[in-house]
Amino acid sequence: MHFTRRTALGLALATAFSTAALAQAWPTRPIKLIVPFPAGGGTDIIARELGNKLAGNTGWTIIIDNKPGSGGNLGVDAAAKAPADGYTLVLGQTSNLAINPTLYSKLPYDPQKDLTPVSLVASAPLVLVVAADSPYKTLADLVNAAKAKPGTLNYATSGNGTVAHLATELFQKAANAKLTHVPYKGAAQGATDLIGGQVQVYVSSVPTLIGHIKNGKMRALAVTSAKRADDLPQVPTVAESGYKGFDAVTWFGIAGPAALPKEVAVRLNTEINKALQAPDLQKKLGDQGADVAGSTPEKFGTLIRDDIARWGKVIKESGAKVD
């Protein structure tokens, strides 16, 4: 019996030392950071800026791997099914970690069971924009036009069931107005069609549209966050525009496969949060309309859980579904 207990204790100590040694030695090769959307979009920009800062701070090699498709599901699924060794991570966001579990009748992964939360990275408000030559100067102008002719105004988003789609559904309910949703497969074509007059309104994250706003091709009517966007201080919030309490943002965070060694997750979390505290990275993300928002792994996991419940309710009420 004594021998058995000593053997068990020895095995436990050996495992602990082995795990600690793994975390200390890790990484010994490049780390792949999957971006589940095409290059050039808001998620991709945040991933590359963070990856560059991490590499500069630590000497790690960070490889950005764009895996777009199925509303971000393909990239997240690839990370979920990767070996849990810390060499494959994903920059997920609200849509594929909190919305898609309810939106899709069959999802190849469960964000709460198949992934290890590492850290929240940033959040960004959505922005409602019209073309520069649009007759709508304010959110009130848009609402009045939508009420005058329900369903005749089109609003574009980068896809059915995205944060932009569901947030706009919430807004229509608050405003008692009706617009027609036109989902695109990505951000670029929707922007082109807004400028060309094929759609009247476009709703997307500030990082996606800020370039068009600053070059004068689009006019921003409102942002959806509780406070004004730092990089668009002249644009009022939806709440300021008469819809008190309205608040809807999209967030971005790093996750790894389930069973990621705790020591590796903690080291990653430490280095990510250190990178996010750097003024130059904060400025670069701020210039893209994103707010730095680090966290512990536990707080990021709680955010995912709570937002699955929050957006799940909106999805059920709106009737949105993707098969």
Summary of the structure (lengths in Angstrom):
residues: 323
radius of gyration: 21.5
end to end distance: 57.0
largest distance: 84.4
contacts: 1126
relative contact order: 0.19
helix: 46%
strand: 20%
